[in-house]
Amino acid sequence: MRDPHVALGQRVKMALKALPHMHAKAKAGQLSGQSNYDAKSEKGSREAHANVNARTPTKEVNQELMPLDFLQSVIRDAKTPAALQIKVAQVIIPYIRPRRSVRPKRPAVVADRHGFTVDREVARKLRNNKVVRLVPLKRRRNPTDQELIARLSREFVQMTAALQCPCLERDKEQINRLLRKRRSRRGLNAIEDASLAHINARYIAFVSGPEVQSRGRLAELKEKE
């Protein structure tokens, strides 16, 4: 590939074979139009452009010429056949410009069917603190872990207290509506009565659960501060 005395088609074939072994494809973090080679490679590209179609014995072999530089010089050379330029351009595009993602960006805040919304990073941190770190530390029962356990517990209480659950308000409204109907002359049918019992149990479990308790503990911590 580096020998200017070899036929151009053979040089291109060798460069295409060596390209994936000597160059990395452009990453998405790179700016548009930014290639993954340095100034030294750019110099080699200019030198390759100068002798890409050379056939005279006065031209010396460029020992520093890289496949990507040579292939770019092939595209830039006006004497290169159009079909060969197109073929080379299609191959080297991933090495010069990052591929644009067609997938939509994931939302930072995710909502479920109950209307509960939480930031992805907050949810991930909450899981890691509670499940991945805090629970195993408590199981170890190592006295040296008490300070870390206390810190993780405080962070867990603060993050849990910051969460909001709109399903609580909807449950409260449904309970009041069904209770009013139960006290009326119409009364409740079997399905409505079972629904009232289920929603009421869920409401009680929530208000007596860890979220409300964590809010109380957070208020106590703020008062101590």
N, C-alpha and C positions, 0 to 999 in steps of 0.2 A: 504494500500500500504506500509506503514512504518512497519508493523508487520512482522518480518521474519518467524513467525510460520504459516502464511497463505500461501496457495498454490501459486506457482510462476505465474501460468496462471491468477489467480484472481488478484494478485498484479499488473501484467502488464495491465490487463483490467482497473483497477482503475486508474493507472498512465496515460493511454491514454485518459481517460475521463477528468482527471484534467489538462492535459498538456496545452490545449489552454487557460485555465482560469488563469494559474499561470505563463506562460512564453510567451514572445513576440518573433515573428519570426525575424530572422536575417535580418538586413537592408543592402541595397546595398552598403552603405558607409563603412561597416566593412571589415576588411582584410580577405582574404581567410583563412579559418580554425579558425577564431576568433569567439568564441561562445558568447552568451549574458548572461553569468553568471560569478560571481567573484570567488576569491580564496576560500571563504567560501563554495561556492557551489562545487568547485573542491574537497575540503576536504570531503564534504558529498558524492560525487561520489565515492571516494576511499573507504569510509566506507561502502557504499552500495555494492560495488564490493566484499567487504570482507564477507558480510553476505547475498548475494542475494539468495543463495540456502541453507541457514542454516535452519535446522529443529529442533535443540536442544533447550531446554528451557533456556540454559545459555545465549543465545543471547537476548539483550534488544532491545526495540523498539527505533528507531532513530527518535526523534521528529523533527529534522531539515532536514530530507531527503526530497528533492524536486523531483517532477515527472521526470524532464529532467535528473537529476543525476542518479536516479534509472534506467531509461530506457537505459542510456548509460552503466551502469554497467551490465545490462542484455545482451547487445551486446558483451561486453568484456569477459563475463564469458564463459569459454570453455564448461561448462556443459549445457549451454542453447541450446535447440534444434535449428538446423539451420533455420527451417521454422519460428520460433518465432524471431530469430535474424533478419532475412530479413524483416519481418513484422514491427518490431520496428524501424529498420533503415530507412525504407521508410517514416515513420511518422515523425521522429525527424530531418531529413535532413534540412527542412526549418528553424528549430530553431537553427541550428548550422552553416550552410553555407548559405550566401545570394544567391538568385536566379539570375543567369546571364541574363541580358536583351538581347533578340534576335533582338530588333529593332535597325536599323542603327542610328548612331548619327546624330542629325540635324546639318547641316552646319552652321557655324557662319555667313557666308556671303551668302545672298540670291539674286538670279538674276531672273528677270522676262523676259517675252518674248520680251521686248523692249531692253534688255541688261542692264537695270538699276540694279546696285548692291548696297547693303547697308548691313551693319552689323546689326544683329538682335537687339543687345543691343542699338545701336545708334538709330535705328528706334523706338524701344520701348521708349527710353528716349525722343526722339523728339515728339512722340505722347503724352506722359505724360505731358511734359512741355507746349505744345501748347494747346491741347484739354482738358486735365484733370485739369490743374492748371491755365494756363494763361488766357484762355477765360473766365472761371467763375470769376476770380478776376477782370477782366475788366468790366464785367457786374455788379458787386457789386458796383463799383464806390466809394469805401471806400478810403478816403485820406491816411489812415494808411497802405494801401497795395501798395502805389506807389513805395516804395523802392524795394519790392519783385517783382513787375511787371517789374521794370527796369532791375533787375538782370536776371529774366527769359527771358526777351526780348533779352538781350545781348547773353545769352546762345543759344537761338533759332536762332539768326542771325549767330552765329559762326558755329553751327551744320549744318544749311542750306547751308551756303557758302562752307562747306567742301564736300557736295554731288556733284557727277558727273553724268551727264546724256548723255550717248553715243548716244542716239536717236537724239540728237541735230545735231551731225555731220552727221548722216545718212540722216536726213531731209535736211540739207544744200546741201549734194551731190545730192540728188534726185531733189531738186529744180533747181540746176544748170544744171543737165542733161536734165530735161524737158524744161527748158528755152532755152537751145541750140537747142533742137529739134523744139521748137515753132518758133524760128527765122529762122530755115532752110526751105528749100522748101517743105519738107514733112509735116511740121506742126503737130499739135496734133489732135487726134480723141476726141470724146466727153468724153470717160472714162479718158483719159490722162489729158484732160483739167480740169475735175472735180477733179482728183487726185492732180494736181498741185495747184489748189485753196485751197484744204483741207490742204495739207502739208504746204503751205505757211502761211495759217492762224494759224496752230499749231505752226509753227516756230516763228511767230511774237508774239503769245500769250506767248511763253516761254521766249523769250529774253526780253519781257516787263513785265514779271511776277515777282513773289516774289524772285525767286532764284537769278536772275541777280541783282535785287534791293538789296538783302541781301549782295551780294558780294561787291556792291558799299558801303554799310553802314559799312561792315567789314573793307574795305580799309580806310574809313574815321576814324574809331576807332583806327586803327593801326597808322595812321598819327598823331592823337592827343596824343597817348601814347609816 
